[in-house]
Amino acid sequence: GQSSPGAPVYDAANIAAAGLTGRFTVTNDLMTATITTVRETDDGYFRCSSGSTEITHRLITHKMTSVSILPPGSVKEYVGGTFNITCTADSKPAASFTWTKQGDSGVISSDETLRISDLTINDTGTYVCTAYHQYASGTASVQLTVEEGRW
């Protein structure tokens, strides 16, 4: 005959060592485990066992917690000048970037840094950086004002 598997193992010491105390719950039958308020540090392998059966699951966390533009704030440049602005993202996995200008269709740049040379008055506007990966996205914007002459 077939032997039935034993009860799943729930090791409280390992849960504490993994920093999951208070965030790890398990159903009464010990068949379903849940981690709440998942943190980036929860990445790792989790092993469930019952008798001679063992299954390992890998938890990979993802985030897109902030998108910002450097330097921050509005920017004033002059006709003929150059506009350089960089978008950053606190992201996991690493973010990809696109730059657009509000009111215009299409992507201006797919780099972290937007550079527009030989500025004209028509370059005045709000530029939007979108940082994204397959799980999340975020945006930040900057207002560029282009004026005639420096004097």
Backbone torsions as a table, in degrees:
resi	resn	phi	psi	omega
1	GLY	NA	171.2	-179.5
2	GLN	-89.5	139.5	174.9
3	SER	-92.1	142.8	-179.8
4	SER	-87.7	145.9	-179.6
5	PRO	-66.4	155.2	177.2
6	GLY	-77.2	178.1	179.2
7	ALA	-68.1	143.4	177.2
8	PRO	-58.7	151.6	-178.7
9	VAL	-92.4	130.1	175.6
10	TYR	-122.6	107.6	-173.2
11	ASP	-103.3	97.7	-177.0
12	ALA	-60.4	-34.0	179.8
13	ALA	-64.9	-42.7	178.3
14	ASN	-67.3	-35.7	177.4
15	ILE	-61.9	-44.6	179.0
16	ALA	-65.0	-43.4	-179.0
17	ALA	-63.0	-31.0	179.5
18	ALA	-82.2	-0.6	179.8
19	GLY	75.0	24.7	-176.3
20	LEU	-101.8	2.8	-179.5
21	THR	-56.5	129.2	-179.9
22	GLY	84.1	-10.7	179.3
23	ARG	-117.4	-7.1	-178.8
24	PHE	-108.8	124.1	175.7
25	THR	-127.5	156.2	179.6
26	VAL	-138.2	143.2	179.5
27	THR	-69.0	161.0	-177.8
28	ASN	-57.4	-32.2	179.4
29	ASP	-84.7	1.9	178.5
30	LEU	62.4	20.3	-177.0
31	MET	-95.1	-18.8	-178.8
32	THR	-128.7	123.4	177.0
33	ALA	-110.9	143.2	-179.8
34	THR	-131.9	135.6	172.9
35	ILE	-111.1	123.8	178.4
36	THR	-102.9	163.3	-179.3
37	THR	45.9	58.0	-176.5
38	VAL	-61.5	136.0	179.3
39	ARG	-113.9	158.7	178.1
40	GLU	-57.8	-33.7	-178.8
41	THR	-72.7	-6.7	178.2
42	ASP	-79.1	-6.3	176.3
43	ASP	-49.2	139.4	174.7
44	GLY	154.1	-172.9	-179.3
45	TYR	-102.7	136.0	179.1
46	PHE	-122.2	125.7	-176.5
47	ARG	-106.8	127.8	174.7
48	CYS	-112.7	134.4	179.2
49	SER	-136.5	149.2	177.6
50	SER	-148.1	109.6	-176.4
51	GLY	61.4	-126.5	-179.6
52	SER	-91.0	-0.5	-179.5
53	THR	-93.1	132.2	179.9
54	GLU	-138.5	134.5	178.1
55	ILE	-128.1	135.1	176.7
56	THR	-113.2	130.4	177.6
57	HIS	-115.0	144.6	176.8
58	ARG	-108.5	127.9	176.2
59	LEU	-101.3	122.2	177.2
60	ILE	-118.2	120.6	-179.3
61	THR	-90.9	154.3	179.7
62	HIS	-133.4	151.2	176.7
63	LYS	-153.4	157.7	168.7
64	MET	-149.5	79.9	-170.1
65	THR	-87.9	-25.8	177.2
66	SER	-158.6	145.2	174.2
67	VAL	-127.0	129.6	-179.0
68	SER	-142.5	163.9	-178.2
69	ILE	-118.3	136.0	178.8
70	LEU	-120.7	130.7	-5.9
71	PRO	-72.1	151.7	-178.7
72	PRO	-76.8	164.4	175.6
73	GLY	91.2	-175.5	178.8
74	SER	-77.4	153.5	-178.4
75	VAL	-124.2	135.2	174.9
76	LYS	-115.4	126.7	177.5
77	GLU	-129.9	174.8	-177.7
78	TYR	-119.6	153.4	178.3
79	VAL	-51.7	132.2	-179.8
80	GLY	91.7	-13.7	-178.0
81	GLY	-80.9	-171.9	-179.2
82	THR	-124.9	139.5	179.0
83	PHE	-112.5	119.5	176.3
84	ASN	-123.3	126.7	178.7
85	ILE	-146.2	142.3	-175.7
86	THR	-119.3	138.0	177.7
87	CYS	-103.9	135.1	177.1
88	THR	-126.5	154.2	179.9
89	ALA	-142.0	134.6	171.0
90	ASP	-87.8	97.9	-165.3
91	SER	-141.6	146.1	172.5
92	LYS	-145.0	118.9	-1.0
93	PRO	-67.5	176.1	-179.1
94	ALA	-54.6	143.0	-177.7
95	ALA	-84.5	153.4	164.9
96	SER	-102.0	162.2	-173.9
97	PHE	-132.1	147.7	166.3
98	THR	-136.2	147.5	176.2
99	TRP	-117.5	133.5	174.7
100	THR	-132.5	162.7	174.0
101	LYS	-111.2	127.6	-179.4
102	GLN	-56.0	134.0	179.0
103	GLY	92.0	-13.5	177.7
104	ASP	-109.4	149.2	175.9
105	SER	-95.5	151.8	176.7
106	GLY	96.2	158.0	-178.9
107	VAL	-90.2	131.4	178.5
108	ILE	-81.9	-40.7	-175.7
109	SER	-152.0	151.1	175.3
110	SER	-117.4	25.4	178.7
111	ASP	-107.8	162.7	176.5
112	GLU	-63.4	-35.0	-178.9
113	THR	-107.0	131.0	175.0
114	LEU	-97.9	127.6	178.8
115	ARG	-129.7	122.2	176.3
116	ILE	-122.0	118.2	-179.7
117	SER	-98.8	162.1	176.1
118	ASP	51.7	56.1	-175.7
119	LEU	-58.7	146.8	172.8
120	THR	-125.3	167.9	177.5
121	ILE	-56.3	-33.5	-179.0
122	ASN	-66.0	-14.6	177.6
123	ASP	-78.9	-10.2	176.9
124	THR	-59.2	135.2	178.1
125	GLY	158.3	-174.8	179.8
126	THR	-102.0	125.2	179.6
127	TYR	-106.0	133.7	-174.6
128	VAL	-116.8	126.4	173.0
129	CYS	-98.5	130.0	172.1
130	THR	-113.1	120.0	174.5
131	ALA	-101.3	136.4	-175.3
132	TYR	-153.8	156.4	165.4
133	HIS	-143.6	-175.6	-171.4
134	GLN	-66.7	-12.0	-176.0
135	TYR	-110.0	-20.6	-174.6
136	ALA	-161.2	168.0	174.5
137	SER	-150.2	163.4	177.1
138	GLY	-154.9	160.9	-178.7
139	THR	-131.8	158.4	171.0
140	ALA	-146.8	154.3	-178.0
141	SER	-137.0	161.4	178.8
142	VAL	-141.1	141.6	177.6
143	GLN	-97.1	122.9	176.5
144	LEU	-107.5	128.1	173.7
145	THR	-115.8	123.7	178.0
146	VAL	-108.3	125.9	-177.5
147	GLU	-118.6	160.0	175.9
148	GLU	-73.7	140.9	170.5
149	GLY	43.3	149.8	179.8
150	ARG	-90.0	-7.4	-173.9
151	TRP	-120.0	NA	NA
